[in-house]
Amino acid sequence: MLMTIGEFHTGDAIVQLIYFFILIAIIVGIILLIVKPRKKNNQLDRIEKKIDKILSDKEK
């Protein structure tokens, strides 16, 4: 079904590429799971500081 060139099987190469992309996807997913919550926490901290500043200005 798929071509064979010498001992090189194109089906094997395709499977290797699929496994490689799955590995890359797992690594990227783990990195996103770490980075995304940090960005969210930073955003919440900035919002909290703005709210505190607004409330303290309003009290004066």
DSSP file (Angstrom, degrees, kcal/mol; ACC not computed):
  #  RESIDUE AA STRUCTURE BP1 BP2  ACC     N-H-->O    O-->H-N    N-H-->O    O-->H-N    TCO  KAPPA ALPHA  PHI   PSI    X-CA   Y-CA   Z-CA
    1    1 A M              0   0    0      0, 0.0     2,-0.3     0, 0.0     0, 0.0   0.000 360.0 360.0 360.0 -55.4    0.0    0.0    0.0
    2    2 A L        -     0   0    0      1,-0.1     2,-0.0     0, 0.0     9,-0.0  -0.702 360.0 -96.0 -97.6 155.0    2.7    2.5    1.0
    3    3 A M        -     0   0    0     -2,-0.3     7,-1.9     6,-0.1     2,-0.5  -0.310  28.4-155.0 -71.7 148.8    6.0    2.7   -0.9
    4    4 A T  E     -A    9   0A   0      5,-0.2     2,-0.6     6,-0.1     5,-0.2  -0.994   6.1-170.5-122.1 125.6    9.1    1.0    0.3
    5    5 A I  E >   -A    8   0A   0      3,-2.9     3,-2.7    -2,-0.5     2,-0.4  -0.927  66.6 -54.5-116.7 105.5   12.5    2.4   -0.7
    6    6 A G  T 3  S-     0   0    0     -2,-0.6     0, 0.0     1,-0.3     0, 0.0  -0.518 121.2 -24.2  63.1-119.7   15.2    0.0    0.2
    7    7 A E  T 3  S+     0   0    0     -2,-0.4     2,-0.6    -3,-0.1    -1,-0.3   0.327 116.4 106.4-101.5   4.7   14.6   -0.6    3.9
    8    8 A F  E <   -A    5   0A   0     -3,-2.7    -3,-2.9     4,-0.0     2,-0.5  -0.767  53.3-164.0 -90.2 118.9   12.8    2.8    4.3
    9    9 A H  E  >  -A    4   0A   0     -2,-0.6     4,-1.7    -5,-0.2     3,-0.3  -0.904  14.3-151.6-104.9 124.4    9.1    2.4    4.8
   10   10 A T  H  > S+     0   0    0     -7,-1.9     4,-2.2    -2,-0.5     5,-0.2   0.827  97.4  59.3 -65.5 -30.2    7.1    5.6    4.2
   11   11 A G  H  > S+     0   0    0     -8,-0.4     4,-2.2     1,-0.2    -1,-0.2   0.894 103.9  50.8 -63.5 -39.2    4.4    4.3    6.6
   12   12 A D  H  > S+     0   0    0     -3,-0.3     4,-2.3     1,-0.2    -1,-0.2   0.896 109.6  50.7 -63.9 -39.8    7.0    4.1    9.4
   13   13 A A  H  X S+     0   0    0     -4,-1.7     4,-2.2     2,-0.2    -2,-0.2   0.897 109.4  50.4 -65.2 -40.1    8.1    7.7    8.6
   14   14 A I  H  X S+     0   0    0     -4,-2.2     4,-2.3     2,-0.2    -2,-0.2   0.921 111.0  48.5 -64.2 -43.8    4.5    8.9    8.8
   15   15 A V  H  X S+     0   0    0     -4,-2.2     4,-2.5     1,-0.2    -2,-0.2   0.901 110.0  52.4 -63.1 -40.8    4.0    7.1   12.2
   16   16 A Q  H  X S+     0   0    0     -4,-2.3     4,-2.3     1,-0.2    -1,-0.2   0.906 109.7  49.1 -61.6 -41.5    7.2    8.7   13.5
   17   17 A L  H  X S+     0   0    0     -4,-2.2     4,-2.5     2,-0.2    -2,-0.2   0.900 110.1  50.8 -64.6 -40.7    6.0   12.1   12.5
   18   18 A I  H  X S+     0   0    0     -4,-2.3     4,-2.2     2,-0.2    -2,-0.2   0.932 111.6  47.4 -62.7 -45.3    2.6   11.6   14.2
   19   19 A Y  H  X S+     0   0    0     -4,-2.5     4,-2.3     1,-0.2    -1,-0.2   0.883 111.0  52.5 -62.7 -38.0    4.4   10.5   17.4
   20   20 A F  H  X S+     0   0    0     -4,-2.3     4,-2.4     2,-0.2    -2,-0.2   0.927 110.0  47.2 -63.5 -45.3    6.7   13.5   17.1
   21   21 A F  H  X S+     0   0    0     -4,-2.5     4,-2.4     2,-0.2    -2,-0.2   0.860 110.8  52.3 -66.3 -35.0    3.7   15.9   16.8
   22   22 A I  H  X S+     0   0    0     -4,-2.2     4,-2.2     2,-0.2    -1,-0.2   0.920 109.6  49.4 -64.5 -43.0    1.9   14.3   19.7
   23   23 A L  H  X S+     0   0    0     -4,-2.3     4,-2.2     2,-0.2    -2,-0.2   0.924 111.8  48.1 -61.1 -44.9    5.1   14.7   21.8
   24   24 A I  H  X S+     0   0    0     -4,-2.4     4,-2.7     1,-0.2     5,-0.2   0.905 110.2  52.5 -62.2 -41.7    5.3   18.4   20.9
   25   25 A A  H  X S+     0   0    0     -4,-2.4     4,-2.4     1,-0.2    -1,-0.2   0.885 108.9  50.0 -62.7 -39.5    1.6   18.9   21.7
   26   26 A I  H  X S+     0   0    0     -4,-2.2     4,-2.2     2,-0.2    -1,-0.2   0.925 111.9  47.6 -64.7 -44.3    2.1   17.3   25.1
   27   27 A I  H  X S+     0   0    0     -4,-2.2     4,-2.3     2,-0.2    -2,-0.2   0.928 113.4  47.3 -63.1 -45.6    5.0   19.6   25.9
   28   28 A V  H  X S+     0   0    0     -4,-2.7     4,-2.5     1,-0.2    -1,-0.2   0.898 110.9  53.1 -63.5 -39.8    3.2   22.7   24.6
   29   29 A G  H  X S+     0   0    0     -4,-2.4     4,-2.1    -5,-0.2    -1,-0.2   0.905 109.1  48.2 -61.8 -42.3    0.1   21.7   26.7
   30   30 A I  H  X S+     0   0    0     -4,-2.2     4,-1.1     2,-0.2    -1,-0.2   0.917 111.5  50.1 -64.8 -42.7    2.2   21.4   29.9
   31   31 A I  H  X S+     0   0    0     -4,-2.3     4,-2.7     1,-0.2     3,-0.5   0.915 110.7  49.6 -62.3 -42.1    3.8   24.8   29.3
   32   32 A L  H  X S+     0   0    0     -4,-2.5     4,-2.3     1,-0.2    -1,-0.2   0.871 105.8  56.8 -65.0 -35.9    0.4   26.4   28.7
   33   33 A L  H  < S+     0   0    0     -4,-2.1    -1,-0.2     1,-0.2    -2,-0.2   0.778 114.2  40.2 -65.7 -24.7   -0.9   24.8   31.9
   34   34 A I  H  X S+     0   0    0     -4,-1.1     4,-0.9    -3,-0.5    -2,-0.2   0.880 119.7  41.6 -87.8 -43.6    1.9   26.5   33.8
   35   35 A V  H  X S+     0   0    0     -4,-2.7     4,-2.2     1,-0.2     5,-0.2   0.895 106.2  60.3 -75.6 -41.9    2.0   29.9   32.0
   36   36 A K  H  X S+     0   0    0     -4,-2.3     4,-2.2     1,-0.2    -1,-0.2   0.904 104.4  47.5 -59.6 -47.1   -1.7   30.6   31.7
   37   37 A P  H  > S+     0   0    0      0, 0.0     4,-2.5     0, 0.0    -1,-0.2   0.871 110.2  54.6 -63.3 -33.5   -2.5   30.6   35.5
   38   38 A R  H  X S+     0   0    0     -4,-0.9     4,-2.3     2,-0.2    -2,-0.2   0.928 108.9  47.2 -63.7 -43.5    0.5   32.9   36.2
   39   39 A K  H  X S+     0   0    0     -4,-2.2     4,-2.3     1,-0.2    -1,-0.2   0.900 111.5  51.6 -63.3 -39.8   -0.9   35.4   33.7
   40   40 A K  H  X S+     0   0    0     -4,-2.2     4,-2.5    -5,-0.2    -2,-0.2   0.912 109.5  49.4 -63.4 -42.9   -4.3   35.1   35.2
   41   41 A N  H  X S+     0   0    0     -4,-2.5     4,-2.3     2,-0.2    -2,-0.2   0.907 110.7  50.2 -63.7 -41.7   -2.9   35.8   38.7
   42   42 A N  H  X S+     0   0    0     -4,-2.3     4,-2.2     2,-0.2    -1,-0.2   0.907 110.9  49.4 -62.5 -41.2   -1.0   38.8   37.5
   43   43 A Q  H  X S+     0   0    0     -4,-2.3     4,-2.3     1,-0.2    -2,-0.2   0.917 110.8  49.5 -64.1 -43.3   -4.1   40.2   35.8
   44   44 A L  H  X S+     0   0    0     -4,-2.5     4,-2.5     1,-0.2    -1,-0.2   0.882 109.4  52.6 -63.9 -37.6   -6.1   39.7   39.0
   45   45 A D  H  X S+     0   0    0     -4,-2.3     4,-2.3     2,-0.2    -1,-0.2   0.916 109.7  48.5 -63.0 -42.9   -3.4   41.4   41.0
   46   46 A R  H  X S+     0   0    0     -4,-2.2     4,-2.1     2,-0.2    -2,-0.2   0.913 112.4  48.3 -63.7 -42.3   -3.5   44.4   38.7
   47   47 A I  H  X S+     0   0    0     -4,-2.3     4,-2.5     1,-0.2    -2,-0.2   0.912 110.4  51.9 -63.7 -42.5   -7.3   44.6   38.9
   48   48 A E  H  X S+     0   0    0     -4,-2.5     4,-2.6     1,-0.2    -1,-0.2   0.906 109.1  49.7 -62.0 -41.8   -7.1   44.3   42.7
   49   49 A K  H  X S+     0   0    0     -4,-2.3     4,-2.3     2,-0.2    -1,-0.2   0.900 110.9  49.9 -63.9 -40.5   -4.7   47.2   42.9
   50   50 A K  H  X S+     0   0    0     -4,-2.1     4,-2.5     2,-0.2    -2,-0.2   0.915 111.6  48.0 -64.7 -42.2   -6.9   49.4   40.6
   51   51 A I  H  X S+     0   0    0     -4,-2.5     4,-2.7     2,-0.2     5,-0.2   0.919 111.4  50.4 -64.2 -43.4   -9.9   48.6   42.8
   52   52 A D  H  X S+     0   0    0     -4,-2.6     4,-2.4     1,-0.2    -1,-0.2   0.905 111.3  48.9 -60.5 -41.1   -8.0   49.4   45.9
   53   53 A K  H  X S+     0   0    0     -4,-2.3     4,-2.3     2,-0.2    -2,-0.2   0.917 111.7  48.8 -65.9 -42.4   -6.8   52.7   44.4
   54   54 A I  H  X S+     0   0    0     -4,-2.5     4,-2.0     1,-0.2    -2,-0.2   0.923 113.3  47.2 -62.6 -44.2  -10.4   53.7   43.3
   55   55 A L  H  X S+     0   0    0     -4,-2.7     4,-1.6     1,-0.2    -2,-0.2   0.891 112.7  48.1 -66.2 -39.8  -11.8   52.9   46.8
   56   56 A S  H  X S+     0   0    0     -4,-2.4     4,-0.8    -5,-0.2    -1,-0.2   0.874 112.6  49.2 -70.8 -34.6   -9.0   54.8   48.6
   57   57 A D  H  < S+     0   0    0     -4,-2.3     3,-0.3     1,-0.2    -1,-0.2   0.850 109.4  53.0 -68.4 -34.3   -9.6   57.8   46.3
   58   58 A K  H  < S+     0   0    0     -4,-2.0    -2,-0.2     1,-0.2    -1,-0.2   0.833 104.0  55.8 -70.7 -32.9  -13.3   57.7   46.9
   59   59 A E  H  <        0   0    0     -4,-1.6    -1,-0.2     1,-0.2    -2,-0.2   0.764 360.0 360.0 -70.3 -25.8  -12.9   57.7   50.7
   60   60 A K     <        0   0    0     -4,-0.8    -1,-0.2    -3,-0.3    -2,-0.2   0.468 360.0 360.0 -77.3 360.0  -10.9   61.0   50.5
